[in-house]
Amino acid sequence: MNTSTPSPLSYKDAGVDIDAGDALVERIKPLAKKTLREGVLAGIGGFGALFEVPKRYREPVLVSGTDGVGTKLRLAFEWNMHDTVGIDLVAMSVNDVLVQGAEPLFFLDYFACGKLNVDTAAAVVGGIARGCELSGCALIGGETAEMPGMYPEGEYDLAGFAVGVVEKSKILTGREVKPGDVVLGLASSGVHSNGFSLVRKCIERAGADLPASLDGKPFKLALMEPTRLYVKNVLAALAQHPIKALAHITGGGLLENIPRVLPEGTSAHLKKGSWPQTELFAWLQKTAAISDFEMNRTFNNGIGMVVVIDAASAPACADSLRAAGESVYEIGVIAPRGDDAAVIVS
């Protein structure tokens, strides 16, 4: 019978480094501080973050959204490119909140790993903070979870949560959309954060025969280009023009996302070729050997945000968005819904 006293075990012996976690918090604090905005009462460090809805709202309605980055993270691991996936994380939620007409207020993140690498985590959170800055929302909290045995070495997972606010009378529902309205498309910055399971299959299929560059960027940078943040420019357009509906083009592409904002009995007729196909999407389509239909159902295919507005107001709205830096295309019209699909590209 062994009666010897067992040696003490620390949390670090079990694989959790509290000191590394503390070091990461200190690295994060100045990044979060740069995102502070009106309404923040208490941010990083407490058990809960406090935020006061700006007093300029008379009938505020809160709008929430949550998302991740998907299998784009696998390329971040393989290529050691961690500084922009945080922007993707923010964009996926704040762009969703935006389509309700809401101004994003604050954001929280969840970073989980098996063993915490402070430099990697700081790079990721640096991207999150940058995404918050670009969209005008505050990074007021989050969670870093070190869970030995749950994730392979060098890998992590991300999730994010955004809350925005909109006047009750200005919520975008799409109910006012009607035949004759114009569909404007705002260019994407690339693949964004959807379709990467197929992207990775294309890379695998191409093997060593990968292009050196696409659209003027080195191949890896072109694929990892972060999701475009439409918040500030579209909020400005909403204040100036009678926009009826917005659609964030994510998983399911143009064909699955536009119908989410169309009233019953209407459809969107998109004109093929009314927006350019980039080298990146042309390479993906050729490598995957898929149809135009599948391109428009799998990827954003070059359009990251859709704006629906009446025909008389469309030119001025497009001009103001272009002046703000967006690439805008008139890609179609709203028509009565027949027996066909809710979105027709022809």
C-alpha positions in Angstrom: 0.0 0.0 0.0 1.4 3.3 -1.1 1.1 5.8 1.8 3.4 8.5 0.4 2.0 12.0 0.1 1.2 12.9 -3.5 3.0 15.9 -5.0 0.8 19.0 -5.3 -0.8 19.8 -8.6 -1.4 23.3 -9.8 -3.8 24.6 -12.4 -0.8 25.2 -14.6 0.1 21.5 -14.3 -3.4 20.7 -15.6 -2.7 22.9 -18.6 -4.2 26.2 -17.7 -1.8 29.1 -17.3 -3.5 31.9 -15.3 -0.5 34.1 -15.7 -0.8 33.9 -19.5 -4.4 34.8 -19.2 -3.6 37.8 -17.1 -0.9 38.9 -19.5 -3.4 38.7 -22.4 -5.9 40.9 -20.5 -3.3 43.5 -20.0 -2.5 43.4 -23.8 -6.2 43.7 -24.6 -7.1 46.6 -22.3 -5.5 49.4 -24.5 -7.1 47.8 -27.6 -10.5 47.9 -26.1 -10.0 51.4 -24.8 -9.6 52.7 -28.3 -13.2 51.5 -29.1 -14.9 53.4 -26.3 -17.9 55.4 -27.3 -21.0 57.1 -25.9 -22.9 54.8 -23.6 -20.1 52.8 -22.1 -20.3 52.8 -18.3 -18.0 49.9 -17.5 -16.0 47.7 -19.8 -13.2 45.1 -19.7 -12.5 43.6 -16.3 -15.8 43.4 -14.5 -18.1 40.4 -14.2 -20.5 42.2 -16.6 -20.1 45.2 -18.9 -22.5 48.1 -18.5 -23.9 50.2 -21.4 -26.5 53.0 -21.4 -28.6 53.4 -24.5 -27.9 56.9 -25.9 -30.5 59.4 -24.8 -31.1 60.6 -28.4 -33.3 57.6 -29.0 -36.9 58.2 -28.1 -38.3 54.6 -28.6 -35.1 52.5 -28.6 -35.3 48.9 -29.8 -32.3 46.7 -29.2 -31.2 44.4 -32.0 -28.8 41.5 -31.3 -26.7 39.3 -33.5 -24.2 36.5 -32.9 -21.9 34.6 -35.3 -18.4 33.0 -35.8 -15.8 32.9 -38.5 -16.4 29.3 -39.7 -13.7 27.2 -41.4 -11.8 30.3 -42.5 -10.0 29.7 -39.2 -8.4 26.6 -40.6 -6.5 28.7 -43.2 -5.6 31.1 -40.4 -4.0 28.2 -38.5 -2.3 26.7 -41.6 -1.0 30.0 -42.9 -0.3 31.6 -39.4 -2.5 34.6 -40.3 -4.4 35.7 -37.2 -4.6 39.5 -37.4 -7.7 39.9 -39.6 -10.0 37.0 -38.5 -11.1 39.3 -35.6 -12.4 41.8 -38.2 -14.4 39.0 -39.8 -15.9 38.1 -36.4 -17.1 41.6 -35.8 -18.3 42.1 -39.3 -20.5 39.0 -39.4 -22.5 40.3 -36.4 -22.6 44.0 -36.9 -23.5 43.7 -40.6 -26.4 41.5 -39.6 -27.6 44.0 -37.0 -27.3 46.8 -39.6 -29.8 45.3 -41.9 -32.5 46.0 -39.3 -31.5 49.7 -39.6 -29.7 49.5 -36.3 -26.6 51.3 -35.1 -24.2 48.8 -33.4 -23.5 49.8 -29.8 -21.2 47.2 -28.3 -19.6 43.8 -29.0 -18.4 40.9 -26.9 -16.1 38.0 -28.0 -15.4 34.5 -27.0 -12.0 33.0 -27.7 -11.4 29.3 -26.8 -8.2 27.3 -27.1 -6.4 24.3 -25.7 -3.3 26.2 -24.7 -3.2 30.0 -24.7 -0.6 31.6 -26.9 -0.7 35.2 -25.8 0.8 36.6 -29.1 -1.8 34.7 -31.2 -4.7 35.7 -29.0 -3.5 39.3 -28.9 -3.4 39.4 -32.7 -6.9 38.0 -32.9 -8.3 40.4 -30.4 -6.4 43.2 -32.1 -8.5 42.4 -35.2 -11.7 42.4 -33.1 -10.8 45.8 -31.7 -10.1 47.1 -35.2 -13.4 45.8 -36.5 -15.2 47.6 -33.6 -13.4 50.8 -34.4 -14.4 50.7 -38.0 -18.0 50.0 -37.2 -18.3 52.5 -34.3 -19.1 50.0 -31.6 -17.4 49.4 -28.3 -15.6 46.2 -27.3 -16.8 46.1 -23.8 -16.2 42.5 -22.7 -15.5 38.9 -23.7 -14.2 35.6 -22.5 -10.9 33.8 -23.0 -11.3 30.1 -22.3 -8.2 27.9 -22.0 -9.4 24.3 -22.1 -6.7 21.6 -22.3 -7.7 18.6 -24.3 -10.5 20.3 -26.2 -8.5 21.8 -29.1 -5.4 20.7 -30.9 -2.2 22.7 -30.3 -2.2 26.0 -32.2 -5.9 26.0 -32.8 -8.8 28.1 -31.4 -12.4 28.9 -31.9 -14.1 32.3 -32.1 -17.6 33.6 -31.5 -19.0 37.1 -31.2 -22.1 38.9 -30.0 -23.2 42.4 -31.1 -26.0 44.6 -29.8 -27.4 47.6 -31.7 -30.2 50.0 -31.4 -32.8 51.5 -33.8 -35.8 53.8 -33.3 -38.9 51.6 -33.3 -40.4 53.7 -36.1 -37.3 53.2 -38.3 -36.9 49.4 -38.1 -36.3 48.0 -41.5 -38.7 45.1 -42.1 -38.9 45.0 -45.9 -42.7 45.2 -45.7 -42.7 48.3 -47.9 -40.7 46.7 -50.8 -42.8 46.5 -53.9 -42.5 45.7 -57.6 -40.5 48.3 -59.5 -38.1 49.0 -56.6 -34.4 48.8 -57.5 -31.9 46.4 -56.1 -28.4 47.9 -55.5 -25.4 45.7 -54.7 -22.5 46.9 -52.6 -19.2 45.1 -53.6 -17.7 42.6 -51.2 -14.1 42.7 -50.2 -13.7 39.0 -51.2 -15.1 35.7 -49.9 -15.8 37.3 -46.5 -16.5 34.4 -44.0 -18.8 32.0 -45.8 -18.1 29.2 -48.2 -14.6 28.3 -46.9 -15.3 24.6 -46.8 -15.5 24.8 -50.6 -12.6 27.3 -50.8 -10.4 24.8 -48.9 -11.5 22.0 -51.3 -10.5 24.2 -54.2 -7.1 24.9 -52.7 -6.7 21.1 -52.1 -7.7 20.4 -55.7 -5.4 23.0 -57.2 -2.4 21.5 -55.2 0.8 23.2 -56.2 -0.9 25.0 -59.1 -2.1 28.0 -57.2 -2.1 31.5 -58.7 0.6 33.8 -57.3 -2.0 36.6 -57.0 -5.6 37.4 -57.4 -7.1 40.9 -57.9 -3.6 42.4 -57.3 -3.0 40.7 -54.0 -0.9 37.7 -53.1 -3.0 34.6 -53.1 -3.2 34.0 -49.4 -4.0 37.7 -48.6 -6.7 37.6 -51.3 -8.4 34.6 -49.6 -7.9 36.0 -46.1 -9.1 39.5 -46.9 -11.5 40.4 -44.0 -15.2 40.8 -44.4 -16.1 44.4 -45.4 -17.8 46.5 -42.7 -20.7 48.4 -44.2 -21.9 50.0 -41.0 -20.9 53.6 -41.2 -21.5 54.2 -44.9 -24.9 52.4 -44.9 -26.1 54.2 -41.7 -25.2 57.5 -43.4 -27.2 56.4 -46.4 -30.2 55.4 -44.2 -30.2 58.9 -42.7 -30.4 60.5 -46.2 -32.4 58.1 -48.4 -35.7 56.1 -48.1 -34.1 52.7 -48.1 -36.7 50.0 -47.8 -34.6 46.9 -47.1 -31.1 45.6 -46.6 -29.7 42.1 -47.0 -26.3 41.0 -45.7 -25.1 38.3 -48.2 -23.6 35.5 -46.1 -24.1 31.8 -46.1 -26.5 30.9 -48.9 -25.3 33.7 -51.1 -27.6 36.0 -53.0 -30.2 33.4 -53.7 -30.9 32.5 -50.0 -30.4 35.9 -48.3 -32.3 38.4 -50.5 -35.6 36.5 -50.0 -35.3 37.1 -46.2 -36.3 40.7 -46.7 -38.9 40.4 -49.5 -42.6 40.5 -48.8 -44.8 37.6 -49.9 -45.7 37.9 -53.5 -42.5 39.6 -54.6 -39.2 38.4 -56.1 -35.9 39.9 -57.0 -34.8 39.7 -60.7 -31.1 40.2 -60.9 -29.3 40.9 -64.2 -26.4 38.6 -64.9 -23.2 40.6 -65.6 -24.5 43.8 -63.9 -21.6 43.5 -61.5 -18.1 42.3 -62.3 -16.8 38.9 -61.3 -13.4 39.3 -59.6 -10.4 37.1 -60.4 -10.9 35.4 -57.0 -14.4 34.3 -57.7 -13.6 33.4 -61.3 -10.8 31.1 -60.0 -13.1 29.5 -57.4 -15.7 28.8 -60.0 -13.3 27.4 -62.5 -11.5 25.2 -59.9 -14.7 23.9 -58.3 -16.3 23.5 -61.8 -19.6 24.7 -60.5 -22.5 26.6 -62.2 -23.5 30.2 -61.9 -26.4 29.0 -59.8 -24.1 27.3 -57.3 -21.8 30.3 -57.2 -24.7 32.6 -56.3 -25.9 30.1 -53.7 -22.6 29.3 -52.0 -20.6 32.6 -52.1 -21.5 36.3 -52.0 -19.9 36.2 -55.5 -18.8 39.8 -55.3 -21.9 41.4 -53.6 -21.7 41.7 -49.8 -24.7 43.9 -49.1 -27.9 44.5 -51.0 -30.0 47.7 -50.8 -33.6 47.8 -51.9 -35.0 51.3 -52.7 -37.6 52.9 -54.9 -36.5 53.7 -58.5 -36.7 57.5 -58.1 -34.3 57.5 -55.1 -31.9 54.8 -56.3 -29.5 57.1 -58.3 -28.9 59.6 -55.4 -28.5 56.7 -52.9 -26.0 55.0 -55.1 -24.1 58.3 -55.6 -23.8 59.0 -51.9 -22.6 55.4 -51.2 -20.0 55.7 -53.9 -18.9 59.1 -52.5 -18.4 57.3 -49.1 -16.1 54.7 -50.7 -18.5 51.8 -51.7 -18.5 50.2 -55.1 -22.2 50.2 -56.0 -23.9 48.4 -58.9 -27.6 48.4 -59.9 -28.0 44.7 -60.1 -31.8 44.2 -60.5 -35.4 45.1 -59.8 -38.2 43.8 -57.6 -41.0 42.1 -59.6 -44.3 40.2 -58.8 -43.6 36.7 -57.6 -44.7 34.1 -60.1 -44.2 30.3 -59.9 -40.4 30.8 -60.1 -37.8 31.3 -57.3 -37.7 34.3 -55.1 -34.4 35.4 -56.7 -33.9 35.0 -60.4 -30.5 35.7 -62.1 -30.7 36.0 -65.8 
